[in-house]
């Protein structure tokens, strides 16, 4: 949900947490006021994993972009070798 929000918003300097919340409220059946901690925790874990890069701020506040290097590394898959006959 967070990664789709960042990709569809396509902001140059990254998407803020407020923009991600607005996107989730508009496109998903998600109560942002009651479940804001879920979004904050998701953003923090994605930053720790390396999926998102924090461009501004500290913690869950600030702006976030997708990590292009991690995305390219995940796309590459080794080809299966055919058995020799």
C-alpha positions as semicolon CSV with decimal commas, in nm:
position;residue;x (nm);y (nm);z (nm)
1;X;0,000;0,000;0,000
2;X;0,280;0,241;0,088
3;X;0,495;0,149;-0,211
4;X;0,203;0,190;-0,452
5;X;0,132;0,530;-0,298
6;X;0,491;0,644;-0,352
7;X;0,501;0,514;-0,710
8;X;0,171;0,668;-0,818
9;X;0,236;1,005;-0,655
10;X;0,562;1,040;-0,855
11;X;0,697;1,337;-0,660
12;X;1,049;1,444;-0,748
13;X;1,180;1,489;-0,394
14;X;0,978;1,202;-0,250
15;X;0,631;1,171;-0,102
16;X;0,560;1,294;0,249
17;X;0,383;1,086;0,511
18;X;0,082;1,319;0,489
19;X;0,059;1,263;0,112
20;X;0,081;0,887;0,163
21;X;-0,199;0,905;0,421
22;X;-0,420;1,105;0,185
23;X;-0,357;0,857;-0,096
24;X;-0,443;0,559;0,125
25;X;-0,761;0,726;0,251
26;X;-0,874;0,806;-0,103
27;X;-0,789;0,476;-0,274
28;X;-0,828;0,210;-0,002
29;X;-1,089;0,136;0,263
30;X;-0,852;0,254;0,533
31;X;-0,933;0,476;0,830
32;X;-0,624;0,697;0,848
33;X;-0,717;0,863;1,177
34;X;-0,746;0,535;1,367
35;X;-0,472;0,341;1,189
36;X;-0,203;0,607;1,139
37;X;0,042;0,402;1,345
38;X;0,019;0,120;1,090
39;X;0,136;0,351;0,812
40;X;0,417;0,494;1,026
41;X;0,538;0,146;1,116
42;X;0,517;0,032;0,753
43;X;0,722;0,330;0,638
44;X;0,987;0,267;0,905
45;X;1,021;-0,101;0,815
46;X;1,043;-0,026;0,442
47;X;1,323;0,222;0,512
48;X;1,507;-0,037;0,723
49;X;1,470;-0,301;0,451
50;X;1,599;-0,060;0,188
51;X;1,284;-0,050;-0,024
52;X;1,233;0,320;0,052
53;X;1,491;0,596;0,087
54;X;1,425;0,880;0,329
55;X;1,507;1,204;0,151
56;X;1,409;1,448;0,427
57;X;1,340;1,438;0,799
58;X;1,393;1,175;1,069
59;X;1,190;0,872;1,166
60;X;0,854;0,835;0,995
61;X;0,827;1,206;0,926
62;X;0,983;1,348;0,615
63;X;0,976;1,248;0,250
64;X;1,033;0,906;0,100
65;X;1,134;0,776;-0,243
66;X;1,159;0,427;-0,384
67;X;1,509;0,282;-0,386
68;X;1,583;0,233;-0,757
69;X;1,891;0,015;-0,693
70;X;1,695;-0,229;-0,476
71;X;1,416;-0,244;-0,732
72;X;1,657;-0,332;-1,016
73;X;1,829;-0,599;-0,805
74;X;1,497;-0,763;-0,722
75;X;1,392;-0,776;-1,087
76;X;1,694;-0,976;-1,206
77;X;1,633;-1,350;-1,178
78;X;1,877;-1,624;-1,276
79;X;1,769;-1,829;-1,574
80;X;1,699;-2,195;-1,511
81;X;1,952;-2,421;-1,677
82;X;1,816;-2,686;-1,909
83;X;1,927;-3,039;-1,826
84;X;2,175;-3,189;-2,069
85;X;2,025;-3,467;-2,275
